[in-house]
Amino acid sequence: QVQLVESGGGLVQPGGSLRLSCAASGIFFNGFAMAWYRQAPGKPRELVATITNGGTTNYADSVRGRFTISRDNAKSTVYLQMNSLKPEDTAIYYCNTARGVPLAWGKGTQVTVSS
């Protein structure tokens, strides 16, 4: 059974940092390019960052230079280090495949940036 479980969200002040994790199971993780997405209230889900199985990364313009995506294939886990957080980063964050038909979506992890 395919499962994606996101964790690490929370409430943080502007300028703060968080590290999100996404543990995958039921898939051959090494074979997938992975991505982080986010969805803010009343807005469509958007792509935040991607990482290929070889480690090549790409970022949305809104987060480039502040967020870093990484992966640990041995743990079937993808991470998102978020620095210099802004209120507009507030959203539910999800991981999934970066290409093709997405896997079943997890519940996501809520990130709230507020003073």
FIGULO-38289 format. One record per residue (C-alpha): residue number from 1; x, y, z. Coordinates in Angstrom, 1 decimal. Example, Ala and Ser with C-alpha at 12.3 -4.5 7.8 and 13.67 -1.06 7.14 Angstrom:
! FIGULO-38289
+-----+--------+--------+--------+
| num |     c1 |     c2 |     c3 |
+-----+--------+--------+--------+
|   1 |   12.3 |   -4.5 |    7.8 |
|   2 |   13.7 |   -1.1 |    7.1 |
+-----+--------+--------+--------+
! end
This chain:
! FIGULO-38289
+-----+--------+--------+--------+
| num |     c1 |     c2 |     c3 |
+-----+--------+--------+--------+
|   1 |    0.0 |    0.0 |    0.0 |
|   2 |    1.4 |    3.4 |   -1.1 |
|   3 |    1.6 |    5.9 |    1.7 |
|   4 |    3.1 |    9.4 |    2.1 |
|   5 |    3.4 |   10.8 |    5.5 |
|   6 |    4.4 |   14.4 |    6.0 |
|   7 |    5.5 |   15.9 |    9.3 |
|   8 |    7.4 |   18.8 |   10.8 |
|   9 |    5.0 |   21.7 |   10.3 |
|  10 |    4.0 |   24.1 |   13.0 |
|  11 |    3.6 |   27.8 |   14.0 |
|  12 |    6.7 |   29.9 |   13.4 |
|  13 |    7.4 |   33.7 |   13.4 |
|  14 |    8.4 |   35.5 |   10.3 |
|  15 |   12.1 |   35.0 |    9.6 |
|  16 |   12.1 |   31.6 |   11.3 |
|  17 |   12.8 |   28.1 |   10.0 |
|  18 |   11.2 |   24.7 |    9.8 |
|  19 |   12.3 |   21.4 |    8.4 |
|  20 |    9.6 |   19.2 |    6.9 |
|  21 |    9.9 |   15.4 |    6.3 |
|  22 |    8.0 |   13.1 |    4.1 |
|  23 |    8.3 |    9.3 |    4.6 |
|  24 |    7.2 |    7.2 |    1.7 |
|  25 |    6.3 |    3.5 |    1.8 |
|  26 |    5.0 |    1.0 |   -0.7 |
|  27 |    7.0 |    2.4 |   -3.6 |
|  28 |   10.4 |    2.0 |   -5.1 |
|  29 |   11.4 |    5.4 |   -3.7 |
|  30 |   14.8 |    5.5 |   -5.5 |
|  31 |   13.1 |    5.4 |   -8.9 |
|  32 |   11.0 |    8.6 |   -8.4 |
|  33 |   11.6 |   12.2 |   -8.8 |
|  34 |    9.9 |   13.8 |   -5.7 |
|  35 |    8.4 |   17.1 |   -5.0 |
|  36 |    7.0 |   19.3 |   -2.3 |
|  37 |    3.7 |   21.1 |   -3.0 |
|  38 |    1.7 |   23.5 |   -0.9 |
|  39 |   -1.9 |   24.7 |   -0.8 |
|  40 |   -2.9 |   28.0 |    0.9 |
|  41 |   -6.6 |   28.6 |    1.9 |
|  42 |   -8.7 |   29.4 |   -1.1 |
|  43 |   -5.8 |   28.8 |   -3.6 |
|  44 |   -4.9 |   25.9 |   -5.8 |
|  45 |   -2.1 |   23.5 |   -4.9 |
|  46 |    1.2 |   24.8 |   -6.2 |
|  47 |    4.6 |   23.2 |   -6.8 |
|  48 |    7.3 |   24.4 |   -4.4 |
|  49 |   10.4 |   22.3 |   -5.1 |
|  50 |   11.5 |   19.1 |   -7.0 |
|  51 |   14.4 |   16.7 |   -6.7 |
|  52 |   15.3 |   14.0 |   -9.1 |
|  53 |   16.4 |   10.5 |   -8.1 |
|  54 |   19.9 |   11.8 |   -8.9 |
|  55 |   19.7 |   14.8 |   -6.6 |
|  56 |   19.1 |   17.6 |   -9.1 |
|  57 |   16.8 |   20.2 |   -7.6 |
|  58 |   14.5 |   23.0 |   -8.8 |
|  59 |   12.5 |   25.6 |   -7.0 |
|  60 |    9.6 |   27.9 |   -7.5 |
|  61 |   10.7 |   31.5 |   -7.8 |
|  62 |    8.9 |   32.4 |   -4.6 |
|  63 |   11.0 |   30.1 |   -2.5 |
|  64 |   14.3 |   30.0 |   -4.3 |
|  65 |   17.2 |   30.9 |   -2.0 |
|  66 |   15.2 |   30.3 |    1.1 |
|  67 |   14.1 |   26.6 |    0.8 |
|  68 |   16.2 |   23.5 |    0.2 |
|  69 |   14.9 |   20.1 |   -0.9 |
|  70 |   16.9 |   17.0 |   -0.2 |
|  71 |   16.3 |   13.3 |    0.0 |
|  72 |   17.6 |   10.2 |    1.8 |
|  73 |   17.0 |    7.2 |   -0.5 |
|  74 |   18.0 |    4.7 |    2.3 |
|  75 |   15.2 |    6.1 |    4.4 |
|  76 |   12.7 |    6.7 |    1.6 |
|  77 |   12.4 |   10.2 |    2.9 |
|  78 |   12.3 |   13.6 |    1.3 |
|  79 |   13.0 |   16.8 |    3.3 |
|  80 |   12.3 |   20.5 |    2.9 |
|  81 |   14.4 |   22.9 |    4.9 |
|  82 |   12.6 |   26.3 |    5.0 |
|  83 |   14.4 |   29.4 |    6.1 |
|  84 |   13.5 |   33.1 |    6.2 |
|  85 |    9.9 |   32.1 |    6.4 |
|  86 |    7.3 |   34.7 |    5.4 |
|  87 |    3.5 |   34.9 |    6.2 |
|  88 |    2.8 |   34.1 |    2.5 |
|  89 |    4.4 |   30.7 |    3.1 |
|  90 |    1.5 |   29.7 |    5.3 |
|  91 |   -0.1 |   26.6 |    3.7 |
|  92 |   -0.5 |   22.9 |    4.0 |
|  93 |    2.6 |   21.2 |    2.6 |
|  94 |    2.4 |   17.9 |    0.8 |
|  95 |    5.0 |   15.7 |   -0.9 |
|  96 |    4.4 |   13.5 |   -4.0 |
|  97 |    6.0 |   12.5 |   -7.2 |
|  98 |    7.3 |   15.3 |   -9.4 |
|  99 |    6.3 |   13.8 |  -12.7 |
| 100 |    3.5 |   11.6 |  -14.1 |
| 101 |    0.4 |   10.5 |  -12.2 |
| 102 |    0.6 |   11.5 |   -8.6 |
| 103 |    0.5 |    8.9 |   -5.8 |
| 104 |   -2.3 |    9.0 |   -3.3 |
| 105 |   -1.9 |   12.3 |   -1.4 |
| 106 |   -1.1 |   12.3 |    2.3 |
| 107 |   -2.7 |   14.5 |    4.8 |
| 108 |    0.0 |   17.1 |    4.6 |
| 109 |    1.5 |   19.2 |    7.4 |
| 110 |    0.4 |   22.6 |    8.3 |
| 111 |    2.9 |   25.5 |    8.3 |
| 112 |    1.7 |   28.8 |    9.8 |
| 113 |    4.0 |   31.8 |    9.7 |
| 114 |    2.7 |   34.5 |   12.0 |
| 115 |    3.8 |   36.9 |   14.7 |
+-----+--------+--------+--------+
! end
